[in-house]
Amino acid sequence: MNRKEQRRLLVLNRVIGGPMTGGEGAELLGVSIRHFRRLLAAYREEGAAALAHGNRGRKPAHALGEELKGRVVELAKGRYGGLNHQHLSEELVGEGIELSRGSVRRILLEVGMVSPRTRRSPKHRSRRQRAPQEGMLVQIDGSPHDWLEGRGPRLDLIAGIDDATGKMPYALFRLTEDAQGYFSLLEEIVATYGRPMALYHDRHEIFRHNAKQPLSVEEELAGKQDRPTQFGRLLEELGIVSIAARSPQAKGRVERLFGTLQDRLVSKLRLAGASSLVEANRVLHDYLPQFNERFGVPAEVEGFAYRPVEEGFRAERVFCFKYERKVGADNTVRFGEHRLQLMPGRGRGSFAGKAVEVQERMDGSIAVCRHGEVLGFKAAPGEAPVLRTRKRRRTPGEERTLWPGEKAQGRAELVAVVVEAVDKRAGSAETVHLSTARPAPNHPWRRYSTNQR
């Protein structure tokens, strides 16, 4: 059974079982109630075989005969060898065989004969009108380039450009194009201007999952169109429309932006003597106002389409990486190779079996939340298999690397670090840093671009 038939079978079983009505089933399958009743009656009488199309396995009445196909192949290999499919279809008319180019092509491809000359059909392209108002559409992309001209590491510029005005609301250099860079880009845009109405981007895995991994039948029934990535989840929470371009030409404005910057910005970096990531970002931020003044154009409609954030908005709880976890029977949450021990909450002594959300904040801290409430936790003692693995990884004389939440006092012992500080006057909960150090180059943010861990 194909996916369509599997979906119909699942819906019909639910209607027969009772949880779903016929009207709801027809709406889910996108058919009329009369057709749904016919499907249901046939299914009750014939079973799952009734869901297959009646013509399955039958040879079409207009199918070409095997003798005719053999004649075409014989002529293509012999007298008319070397002709492309279009030319061959024209020459076959003189042999009394009138077939379209498509039919000739299918016959020859079945026996492994490809056209000796291939030609890409031209695509009609036209210049798209700009968005009428600033903030309606922002194009974002990354550009790997030798921005420092050998004076420092090879960097990746992550930038956004407003479609209406051609101005750059923000840009930053990163060591590589990663999800954290796009998080930082959007966070600065939202903090400075507000939430844009839509973002236009390519089909990088940071923005969308691999289309070769289709949704399950249950996810389709739930109305899901795609599995959102971490960045896709962020756009949903901010109410920003995500638009994926199907070609580089479709997002030509940001592509031309990088062409300009690879000329002018490279010169600015060279004149400033920038040779590191920090120095490059400093020069870039000083250059943004100059670029917008020089290349910005007035929008067709005055004003801003950027939307302010809602009251009580807390950026650190939105601009972070979120992972769903289930609490174990011992009130611990597995996060990577570590275990987080949840502390008793207000009015609840145990969270065993409940679903919680682990947040990796942009400042390097970790928080555990449930229904919007930040839960207190401490580092749980390591399990024996994990400790043995860590022991095997250390070379003789090598110091054991402590993860955030561990502290060396005499011997390297685990110290409970609670990452929830309760303000007794306001009754609020804030996240405390697990580490004051910046994220390391091998931090998960720099490796992962989806919400899978």
PyMOL commands that set and color helices and strands:
alter all, ss='L'
color gray80, all
select helices_A, chain A and resi 3-17+22-29+33-51+66-77+85-95+101-110+179-192+217-221+230-238+248-272+277-295+315-318+384-393+444-447
alter helices_A, ss='H'
color red, helices_A
select strands_A, chain A and resi 133-134+138-145+155-162+170-174+198-201+241-244+301-304+320-326+332-335+338-342+355-361+366-370+373-375+377-379+406-408+412-414+420-423+428-431
alter strands_A, ss='S'
color yellow, strands_A
deselect
rebuild
show_as cartoon
